């Protein structure tokens, strides 16, 4: 969790730096509209800023998902609510190794399904 927060803080700093660069390019472009280089630089800086903001948003979503999934045991429903005989039969029917569905400990618990 701390690693994601560190990444998020670093990304926020990058976004703030890029915003300053973008504003500078935007102001220069406003005063020199006929200059093609100014327009190109403005567009490049705008794209960089958008990419950084998207990356920051992804990190925020990742952090939220990780925090919300802490209380959920993702493998529990498979063990508690699905009959292992059905799962094993499905694996055999579609040639899927049971190891792809159940880990080693779970396989020991459901040895009757094989």
KEZA-998832 format. One line per 2 residues: number of its first residue (from 1); their letters; for each residue y, x, z of N, C-alpha, C, O, CB. Coordinates in steps of 0.1 Angstrom, whole numbers. Glycine has a CB too. Layout:
BEGIN
NUM	A	Y:X:Z:Y:X:Z:Y:X:Z:Y:X:Z:Y:X:Z | ...
//
This chain:
BEGIN
1	XX	-12:8:0:0:0:0:13:9:0:22:6:-7:0:-9:12 | 12:20:8:24:28:8:26:35:-5:37:37:-9:22:39:19
3	XX	15:38:-12:16:45:-25:23:35:-35:32:40:-43:2:48:-31 | 20:23:-35:27:13:-44:41:12:-40:50:11:-49:20:-1:-43
5	XX	44:12:-27:58:11:-23:66:23:-27:78:22:-31:59:9:-8 | 60:35:-26:66:47:-31:69:47:-46:80:51:-50:58:60:-27
7	XX	59:42:-53:61:41:-68:72:31:-71:80:33:-80:48:36:-74 | 72:20:-63:83:10:-65:97:15:-63:106:13:-70:80:-2:-57
9	XX	98:23:-52:111:29:-48:115:39:-59:127:39:-63:110:36:-35 | 106:47:-64:109:56:-74:113:49:-87:123:53:-94:97:66:-77
11	XX	106:38:-90:109:31:-102:123:24:-101:131:23:-111:99:20:-105 | 127:19:-89:140:13:-87:151:24:-89:161:21:-95:141:8:-72
13	XX	149:36:-84:158:47:-87:160:49:-101:171:51:-106:154:60:-79 | 148:50:-108:149:52:-123:157:41:-130:164:43:-139:135:53:-129
15	XX	154:28:-126:161:17:-132:176:18:-129:184:16:-138:156:4:-126 | 180:22:-117:194:23:-114:201:34:-122:212:33:-127:196:26:-99
17	XX	194:46:-124:199:56:-132:201:52:-146:211:55:-153:190:69:-131 | 190:45:-151:191:40:-165:202:30:-167:208:29:-178:177:34:-169
19	XX	204:21:-157:215:12:-158:229:19:-160:237:14:-168:216:3:-146 | 231:30:-153:243:37:-154:244:43:-168:255:43:-174:244:48:-143
21	XX	233:49:-173:233:55:-186:236:44:-197:243:45:-206:220:62:-189 | 229:32:-195:231:21:-204:245:16:-204:251:13:-215:222:9:-200
23	XX	252:15:-192:266:10:-192:275:20:-199:284:16:-206:270:9:-177 | 272:33:-197:280:43:-204:279:42:-219:289:42:-226:276:57:-199
25	XX	267:40:-224:264:39:-238:270:26:-244:276:26:-255:249:39:-241 | 270:15:-236:276:2:-240:291:3:-241:297:-2:-251:272:-9:-229
27	XX	297:10:-231:312:11:-232:316:20:-244:326:17:-250:317:17:-219 | 308:30:-246:312:39:-257:310:31:-270:318:33:-280:303:52:-257
29	XX	300:23:-271:297:15:-283:308:5:-285:312:2:-297:284:8:-283 | 313:-1:-275:324:-11:-276:337:-5:-282:343:-11:-290:327:-17:-262
31	XX	339:7:-278:352:14:-283:350:21:-296:360:24:-303:356:24:-273 | 338:23:-300:335:30:-313:325:21:-321:314:26:-325:330:44:-311
33	XX	328:9:-324:319:0:-331:315:5:-345:304:2:-350:325:-13:-333 | 323:12:-352:320:17:-365:311:29:-365:305:32:-376:333:21:-373
35	XX	308:35:-354:300:46:-353:285:42:-352:281:35:-342:304:55:-340 | 277:46:-362:263:43:-362:255:50:-351:246:44:-345:257:46:-375
37	XX	259:62:-347:252:69:-337:254:62:-323:245:62:-315:257:84:-336 | 266:57:-321:269:50:-309:260:37:-308:255:34:-297:284:46:-308
39	XX	259:30:-319:250:18:-319:236:21:-316:229:15:-309:252:11:-332 | 231:32:-323:217:36:-321:214:40:-307:204:37:-301:214:47:-331
41	XX	224:48:-301:222:52:-287:222:40:-278:214:40:-268:233:62:-283 | 231:31:-280:232:19:-272:218:11:-272:214:7:-262:243:10:-277
43	XX	213:10:-284:200:2:-285:188:9:-279:180:3:-273:197:0:-300 | 188:23:-280:178:31:-274:178:29:-259:168:27:-252:178:45:-278
45	XX	190:31:-253:192:30:-239:189:16:-234:183:14:-223:206:34:-235 | 192:6:-242:189:-8:-238:173:-10:-237:168:-16:-228:195:-18:-248
47	XX	166:-5:-247:152:-6:-247:145:2:-235:136:-3:-229:146:0:-260 | 151:14:-232:146:21:-221:147:13:-208:138:13:-200:153:35:-220
49	XX	159:7:-206:162:-1:-194:152:-12:-193:147:-15:-183:176:-6:-194 | 150:-19:-205:141:-31:-205:127:-27:-201:120:-33:-193:141:-38:-218
51	XX	122:-15:-206:109:-10:-203:107:-7:-188:97:-10:-182:105:2:-212 | 117:0:-183:117:3:-169:117:-9:-160:110:-10:-150:129:12:-165
53	XX	125:-19:-164:125:-32:-156:112:-39:-156:107:-45:-147:136:-41:-161 | 105:-39:-168:92:-45:-169:82:-37:-161:73:-43:-154:87:-45:-184
55	XX	83:-24:-160:73:-16:-152:76:-19:-137:66:-19:-130:75:-1:-155 | 88:-20:-134:91:-24:-120:86:-37:-116:80:-39:-105:107:-24:-117
57	XX	87:-47:-125:81:-60:-123:66:-60:-121:61:-66:-112:85:-70:-134 | 60:-52:-129:45:-50:-128:41:-44:-115:31:-49:-109:40:-41:-140
59	XX	49:-35:-110:46:-29:-97:48:-39:-86:40:-39:-76:55:-17:-95 | 58:-47:-87:60:-57:-77:49:-68:-77:44:-72:-66:74:-65:-80
61	XX	44:-72:-89:33:-81:-90:20:-74:-84:13:-81:-77:31:-85:-104 | 18:-62:-87:7:-55:-82:7:-54:-67:-3:-56:-60:6:-40:-88
63	XX	19:-51:-61:20:-51:-47:17:-64:-40:10:-65:-30:34:-46:-43 | 22:-75:-46:20:-88:-41:5:-92:-42:0:-97:-32:28:-99:-49
65	XX	-1:-89:-53:-15:-92:-54:-24:-84:-44:-33:-90:-38:-20:-88:-68 | -20:-72:-42:-28:-64:-32:-26:-70:-18:-36:-70:-10:-23:-49:-33
67	XX	-14:-74:-15:-11:-79:-1:-19:-92:0:-24:-95:11:4:-81:1 | -19:-101:-10:-25:-114:-9:-40:-113:-8:-47:-121:-2:-21:-123:-20
69	XX	-46:-103:-15:-60:-102:-16:-66:-94:-4:-79:-93:-4:-64:-95:-29 | -58:-90:5:-64:-83:17:-72:-92:25:-82:-88:31:-52:-77:25
71	XX	-69:-105:26:-76:-114:35:-88:-121:28:-95:-129:34:-67:-124:40 | -89:-118:15:-100:-125:7:-111:-115:4:-109:-104:-2:-94:-131:-6
73	XX	-123:-118:8:-135:-110:4:-139:-116:-10:-145:-127:-11:-146:-111:15 | -137:-108:-20:-139:-113:-34:-154:-115:-37:-157:-123:-46:-133:-103:-43
75	XX	-163:-108:-30:-177:-109:-33:-184:-120:-25:-196:-124:-28:-184:-97:-31 | -177:-126:-16:-183:-136:-6:-188:-148:-13:-199:-153:-11:-173:-139:4
77	XX	-180:-154:-22:-184:-166:-28:-196:-165:-37:-204:-174:-38:-172:-172:-37 | -198:-153:-43:-209:-151:-51:-222:-151:-42:-232:-157:-47:-208:-137:-58
79	XX	-221:-146:-31:-233:-146:-22:-235:-159:-15:-247:-164:-14:-232:-135:-11 | -225:-165:-11:-226:-178:-3:-228:-190:-11:-234:-200:-7:-214:-179:6
81	XX	-222:-191:-23:-222:-203:-30:-230:-204:-43:-233:-215:-48:-208:-206:-34 | -234:-192:-48:-243:-192:-60:-257:-189:-56:-260:-179:-49:-237:-182:-71
83	XX	-266:-197:-61:-280:-194:-58:-284:-182:-66:-283:-182:-78:-289:-207:-62 | -290:-172:-59:-293:-159:-66:-304:-161:-77:-304:-154:-86:-298:-149:-56
85	XX	-312:-171:-75:-323:-174:-85:-317:-178:-99:-321:-173:-109:-333:-184:-81 | -306:-185:-98:-299:-190:-110:-292:-177:-117:-293:-176:-129:-289:-201:-107
87	XX	-286:-169:-108:-279:-158:-113:-289:-148:-120:-286:-143:-131:-271:-151:-102 | -300:-145:-113:-310:-136:-119:-316:-142:-132:-318:-134:-141:-321:-134:-108
89	XX	-319:-155:-132:-324:-161:-144:-314:-160:-156:-318:-157:-167:-327:-176:-142 | -301:-161:-153:-291:-160:-163:-291:-145:-168:-289:-143:-180:-277:-164:-157
91	XX	-292:-136:-159:-292:-122:-162:-304:-119:-172:-302:-111:-181:-292:-113:-150 | -315:-124:-168:-327:-122:-177:-325:-128:-190:-329:-122:-201:-339:-127:-170
93	XX	-320:-140:-191:-318:-147:-203:-309:-140:-213:-311:-139:-225:-313:-161:-201 | -298:-134:-208:-288:-128:-216:-289:-112:-216:-280:-106:-220:-274:-132:-212
95	XX	-300:-107:-211:-303:-93:-210:-292:-85:-204:-287:-74:-208:-305:-88:-225 | -287:-90:-192:-277:-84:-184:-284:-78:-172:-291:-85:-165:-265:-93:-180
97	XX	-282:-65:-170:-288:-59:-158:-283:-65:-145:-271:-68:-144:-286:-44:-157 | -292:-68:-136:-288:-74:-123:-278:-65:-116:-270:-70:-108:-301:-78:-114
99	XX	-279:-52:-118:-270:-43:-111:-255:-45:-115:-246:-41:-108:-274:-28:-115 | -253:-51:-126:-239:-54:-131:-234:-66:-123:-221:-67:-121:-239:-58:-146
101	XX	-242:-74:-117:-238:-86:-110:-238:-84:-95:-229:-87:-88:-246:-98:-114 | -249:-78:-90:-250:-76:-76:-251:-61:-73:-257:-53:-80:-263:-83:-71
103	XX	-245:-57:-62:-246:-43:-58:-259:-40:-50:-267:-50:-49:-234:-39:-49 | -261:-28:-46:-274:-24:-40:-278:-32:-28:-289:-37:-26:-274:-9:-37
105	XX	-268:-34:-19:-270:-42:-6:-273:-56:-9:-282:-62:-4:-258:-41:3 | -266:-62:-19:-268:-76:-22:-282:-78:-29:-289:-88:-27:-257:-81:-32
107	XX	-286:-68:-37:-299:-69:-43:-310:-69:-33:-320:-76:-34:-301:-57:-53 | -309:-61:-22:-319:-61:-11:-320:-75:-5:-331:-80:-1:-316:-50:-1
109	XX	-308:-81:-3:-308:-94:4:-315:-105:-5:-320:-115:0:-294:-98:7 | -314:-104:-18:-319:-114:-27:-331:-110:-34:-334:-114:-46:-308:-118:-37
111	XX	-339:-102:-28:-351:-96:-35:-361:-107:-40:-369:-105:-49:-359:-87:-26 | -360:-119:-34:-369:-130:-38:-365:-136:-52:-373:-143:-58:-369:-141:-28
113	XX	-353:-133:-56:-348:-139:-69:-353:-131:-81:-351:-136:-92:-333:-139:-69 | -360:-120:-79:-364:-112:-90:-379:-114:-93:-384:-108:-103:-362:-98:-88
//
